[in-house]
């Protein structure tokens, strides 16, 4: 008897659910879409909680090792009617560096021995900063040239970027645009040459950024 009643209940649920599913035209749409028409002109600021610069280096020729910098702050000024006039200015706190090894993180931020130069960044490193000098947009991709200042050294860097989405963030209610980018730097150019070439001089940077309109 209980089995019959249970089957009847499931049947009623199914009958009630079918009309509700029928009115849906597909899966829920994500707030952010790769639709450039959603992008409005203006000044945007980073969403620091969802913007990061990941990096990788080769370790002893065995494998690549990964880490990331977070809490990135900065601005993006752009006008879809004149995309090449866009400007980017972001600051990356070196002290935010994150790796899966606590010992390595301590080494990255360790002061120099007996007052000497640190192996990597030291205990109180200044934040890195990237300021664009030229933006060349083609469709949903862009080549961003600018100056990267890190460890007291400024060098030109070119970022290959692509537009990844735009829309209204349902949490902050802010108009948001997203981008990803890649570039390669030589860490020795910035005075960070410890263990080169056993730990590669070449550092691959992978950027994921969300900007909210002001």
N, C-alpha and C positions, 0 to 999 in steps of 0.2 A: 504493500500500500504506500509506504514511504517512497519507494522508488518511483511509483507512478506519479505521486505528488511532486517529487523533485523534477521529473521529466516535464511535467506540466508547467512548473515555474520557469524552467529554462526555455521552454517553447514560448511562453509569454514574453520573456526578456528579449528573445530573438525577434519576435514580431514587432516589439516596441522599438528595437534598435534599428531595424532595416530602414524605416522611413527617415530616421535621423542621419544615417549614413548616406542615404540616397540624395539628400539635399547638399552634401558636401561635394564640391567640384574637384577636390584633390587634397593633398596634404597641406597643412598650414604653411603659409608663406613666411620665410624668415624675414625679420625686420630689415636686414641689409641685403641689397641686391646689386649685381654688377650692371647698374643702369646709370650712365653718366648724366642723364637728364634729371636725376635726383639731386645732383650736386649744385648747391647755391654758392654764389660769390660771397666772399667775406673772409674773416679771420677765424681760424680754428686753433684750439689748443689741444695738446695731447691728453688722452685719458691715460694717466700714468699707470693705473692698475692693469691696463690691457695693451701696453706698449713696451716692447723689449728689443734688445739687440743681442742675439745669440752669436756665439763664436765657436770655431773649431780649430784645433791645431793637430798636427800629426805627432804622435808620441813614439820616438825611437824607431820609426819606420814600421811599427807593428799595427797601429790602429789610430783612428782619430778620436780625440777627446773633446767633449763639449761643455760649454758653460753659457752663462747669459748675464747681461746687465738689465736691471729693471728700474722702475720709478723714473722713466724718461720724461722730461718736461720740455716743452717748447711750443712753437707756433708754426702754423702753415697759413700763408695768405695766398688766395687763388681766386681766379675769375674764369669760369668755363668759356667765356667769350674770348679770353686771351690767355690760354693755359700756359704758354711759354713765359709769361710774366710771373709765374708762381714763385714764392720765396719760402724757404724752410730754415728754421733756426731752432736746433734742439740741443739739450744738455743731458749728458749721460753720467750719472754719479758712479764713479769707479767703485766706491765703497759698497754698492749694491750687488757686486759680483756674486753669482750663485753657481756652485758646483756641487756634485754629489759627495765629494770628499771633503770633510771638515779640515783635514790636515792640509790639503792643497789650498783651500781658501785662506787658511792661516798663513801659508807660505806666500800667496799672492799679495797679502796685505802686511807682511812682516817688515818691520823696520830693518835698516841695514845693520850689520854686525859691527859693534864697537864704533858706531857713528858713521860707518861707511855707507855707500850707496846700497839701496835694497836690491834684491834679486829681480823683483818685479815692480810693483807699484808703491810699496811702502805703506806705513800705517795711516797717513793722512793725505792721500792723493787728491789732487784737484779734480773736479769733474771734467770729463771730456766734452767738447762742444763741436757740433757740425753746423756750418753756415753755408747755405747754397750761394753760388755765384752765377749759375746758369741752369736753366731747365729747358729741355727739348722734349716736347710731347708728341707722340705719334699714336693716335688711337687711345687704347687703355694702358699704354706703356710710356715710360719716360726715362730719359737719361739725365740724372741730376749731378752736376759738377759743383764742388764746393771745397771748403777748407776744413779739415779736421784738426783740432787742437787737442793734444793729449800728452800728459807728462811734460808739459812746458814746450812742446814742439808742435809747429803747425805745418801740415803737408796737404797738397791737393788730393782729393779723393773723388772718384766717380762711382755713383750708385745706379745700378740698373733697377728701376722700380716699376711696379705695375699696380693699377687700381684694382681693388678686390671687393669693394662694396660701398653702398651709401643708403641711408635711410634714417629713421628716427629710433634712437635707443629706447626700448620700452622701460628701462630702469631710470635713466637720467632725464628722459624726454627731450634730449638734445639731438639736433641734426648731426649725424656722424658719418664720417668717411673713413675708409680703411685702405691701407697700402701695404705692400710687401716689397722688400728690396734686398739686393745682394751686392757685395763688393769684396775685394781682397786688399788687405794692407800687409806691409812688411813691418813687423813689430820693432825691428832694429831701427827703422826710420824714426821711431818715437823714443829711442833710448832704452827699450826693453829687449835686451839681447841675451838674457841668461839662458844657458844650455842650447843656444843655436849651434849646430843644426840638429842636435839630437831631438830637441823639441822644435818643430818647424818655425822658421822665421815667418813664413806665410801664414796669415790668419784669415780665415774666411768669416765674413760677417753676414748674418741673416737677420733682416730687420722686419718686424711686424708692428705696424703702428695704427692706432685709432685716434682720430682727431674729432673734437666736438666743437660745433659752431658757437661763436660768442654772440 
